[in-house]
Amino acid sequence: MNIDTETIQDRCTDPVFERGQTYRREGRIQQLDRFDDLVSAVVSGSNPYDVTIKFGGRSLETQCTCPYDGHGDCKHVVAVLLAIAGDPPKDESERIEALLADVPVEELRAFVHGILATHSTVREQFLAQFGGEHKSVGEYREEIGRLFEQHADPTVFEAIDFSRFFNIAEQYRERDRYFAAATVYRAVFEEVDENFNWIDGSYDHYAQTLQTALDGYIDCVLATDPSPEDFETYAGVLETRASTESEINNRQFWRALDDLEDRYDE
C-alpha cells in the first residue's frame, strides 16, 4: 500500500490538496480501517462522509459520499490518502483469516446467522452470493427511490452512495448470473434518470453512476447471449428511457442503445 505526497497532489487541485492537509491536521478523520487492499474511513465535514479507497497494483480507486464534483479527488479523500502515506493503518485481514481457520463450524454458522438476522444489507449480499432468487426491478427501484427521498431537502445536493447496489450486481456477475445483475443495473439507471430533476449538485457523480449502470447492463445483456426476441426486449428498455419527455439524459441513453446494438451485431 505505497503512496506518496507527490502522487496525492497529482490526483487533485492545489486548493483541494491544501484543504485535505488541513482536514488531516485538524483530526477530522474519525475512523480509518484497512482490510487487505481496501481502506475505509469516515471524515467529518459539514456532515460525516464515508471514504473508500481500493489499492490494486498501480491503480487506485477512490470514492466519497460528499457532493464534490470538481476535478480529481475531494478533500476528504485527500485527507485519508495523506494519513495512509504518513502512517498506513494496520491490515486486519490476516488476523481475520487466522481466526476463521480456528473457529468451529457450528459457532461460525451461529455467528453468521445472527449477523444476517440483524443486518438487512449483509443479508441481501449473502443472498446475492449464495441464493437462487433475486429481487425484481421494481423492488430495487423502490429502495433507490427511498434514498432520493431521504436526501431531498427539498432537492438532492449530496452524492448518494449507490455502491451497495453495484456490489450486489458484481456478486451476481461473479456467479455468471447475468440476468440478475442486469436487473440491478437497470433499476439503478431507471431510478436515477427518473429522479434527475431532484438533483441540484454532484452532477458528475450522478452522470457517472448512470453511465456505470448502463455499461454494466449492456455487458450483462450481451453475456446472456440473448435470442433476437430477447434482445429486442433488452434494447427496448434503453429506447424507452431515451424517448422520455424529460430530455436530460436522452443522449446518454441513445448512445448506450447504439453501443448495445453495435456489439450485438458483431
ZIMODA-V380413 format. One line per field, one symbol per residue. phi: phi as a letter, one per 20 degrees, with the letter a starting at -180 (. if undefined). psi: psi as a letter, one per 20 degrees, with the letter a starting at -180 (. if undefined). burial: + if it has 16 or more other C-alpha atoms within 10 Angstrom, else -. A space follows every 50 residues. Layout:
phi->???
psi->???
burial->???
//
This chain:
phi->.ebcffffffebffffffffffffffmeeebbcccleddcbcdecfbfde dccdebmeebdcbbefegcefmfefffggffffffebgfffeffffffff fdfggfffffffgffffdcffffffffffceddbfegfffffffffffff efbededeefedfgffffffffffemefffffffgfgfffffffdffffc rlffffffffffffffffgfgffflffgffffffffffffffdfffegdg ffffffffffffffef
psi->mpqrhggghiirrghgghhggggghikiohpoqpodjppqqpppchrppp pppppnciqopqqqjrjpkapaqrhggggghhhghhnpqpoihghggggh hhpqghhgghggggghhinhghgghghhhirirrrrggghhgghhhgghh ipmirohropojhghhggghgghhjkmhggghgggghghghgghjhiipk rlhhghghgghgggggggghghhimqrhghghgghhgghghijqhojgjg hhhggggggggghhi.
burial->--+----++--++--++-+++-++---++--++++--+++++++---+++ +++++------++++++++--++++++++++++++--+------------ ---------------+------+++-+++----+--+--++--++--+-- +---+++++++---++-++++++---++++++++++++++++++++-++- +++-+++-+++-++++++++++--------+--++--++-++------++ -+++-++--++-----
//
